[in-house]
Amino acid sequence: MTDDELQVLVQKISVAFFEAPFVHQVTFNRRLRSTGGRYRLQDHNIEINPKMYTEHDLATLIGVIKHELVHYHLHLSGQAYQHGSREFKQLLKQVAGLRYAPKSQQNEVARKYHYVCYHCQIDYWRQRKIDLKRYVCGRCKGKLQLITI
């Protein structure tokens, strides 16, 4: 899907669900990592994470678009547009938008290092190797042992 096709899709969704036109720009932004999309307050443009379309289905993309359009229309009408506001939650529920974007498969980080406490046998999984002379178990202050890499 190109940016032009995305623009047409967002305009159709805006008219169909919000009964108001979307007159600003929408683009894919590859730099978005942990979020599905972003509504920019300064210029009223919307950026969408392309992984919402490539790694997930069209329904997920439409849900993210609806979420960002809720921010857009509430902000332009002068109402509370933040996630925690009552107006935002009501309008999002009314248009059946996604509250949270699904996690990307590439954002899942492999936890390589497995440590176990000698004393209480609790497991710890870490991304980075830790210095066993400096760090101890958070529960019982016992020594840790590296199990697997």
N, C-alpha and C positions, 0 to 999 in steps of 0.2 A: 504494500500500500504506500502510495506517495503522499507527500504533504498536501498536494491539491485534492486528492481523493479524501484525505482526512478532513480537510476544510469543508468539503461538501457534506460529508457525514455529520460533522458537528453542527453545521447549519440546519440540516434536516432534523436532527435530534432536538435542537434548541426550539425550533418552531413547533414540532410535534408535542413535546413534553412541557415546555415552558411558555408556549404561545407568545414568544418574543424572539426577535431575530438576534443572531450572533454576528456582530459587525466587525469583530477584530480578527486577528490572525491566530491560527493554531498550527503548531509544527511538532514534529518528532524531535526529541532531544536525547541523543545517545548517552549524554553525561549523567542523566538521572539514573541512580543505582538502586536506592532503597525505597523509592516512591513511585506511584503509578503515574502521577502527573503533577503539574504545578500551575496555579493561577497566579499571574504576575500582577500585583496591585498597581505598579507604576504605569504600565502601558495597556493593561487589561487583556494581554495575550495569554494563551494557554499553551503549555508544553506538555507533551505526552511521552512517556517512556515507551520506546518501540517494542520492548520485551512484552508489554501487555498484549501485543498483537502476535508477535512471533512465537512466544513460548506458551501463550494461552489462547483462548478462542475469541471469536468476535464478540460474544456476550460479555466477556470480561472487559474488553476494550470499551464497549458501550457503557458499561457500569462505571468505569473510570471517567469517561467523558461526561456522564451525567453528574458525577461528583464534582468535577471541576466547573461545570456549568452552574451548579447550585451556588458555588462561591461567586461566580461571575455575576449571575442575575441578582443575588442578594446584595452584593457590594454596589452594583450600579443603581439599585433601588434605594440605597441608604439604610438597609437593615443590617442586623448582625450576621456576619458571614463566617465567623470562626467555627471550628469543629464542635466546640462545646455549647454553642448557643442553641436555644430552643428552636428558633426559626430555621437554622441550618438542618437540625435533626428532623424536623417536621417535613420540610421540603424534600430532603433526601429520601425519606421514607415514602413520600407521596409519588415521586418519580421513579422509585425502585432503583436508586443508584447504589454503588458499592460504598460501604463505610470505610473499608480497608482494602488496599490493593493486595493481591496474592503475592507471596514471596517468589522471587526469581530463583531459578535453579542454579544459576551461576553465583548468586549471593550466598549460597550455603557453603560455609567454610568447613573444610575437613579438619577435624580435631585430631592431630597426629599423636600427641604425647599423652600417655596414660600413666597416671601416678596412683599409688595406693598407700594409705597410711599404715605403718607397722602396727600401731596400737589399736585403732578403732576400725580398721579395714574399709574406710570410706574411699570411694573412687573419685579421682579428679581427672578431667580431660582438658587439655590445653592446646592452643594453637602453637605456642612457642615453648621452647625448652626453658625450664627454670633452674636456678642454682639451688641444689639440694642442701647446700651448707647454710643458705640464708633463709629459705622458706620452710615452714612447718605446716602441719595440718591446722586448718581453721577451726576445727571442732575441739580437738584434744591437745593441740600443740605437740603431737608426736612427729617422728621423723617420716619423711616421704620416701618412697622407692619408685624408680622408673620401671614400668612394666613393659610397655611396647612403644615403638617409634612408628 
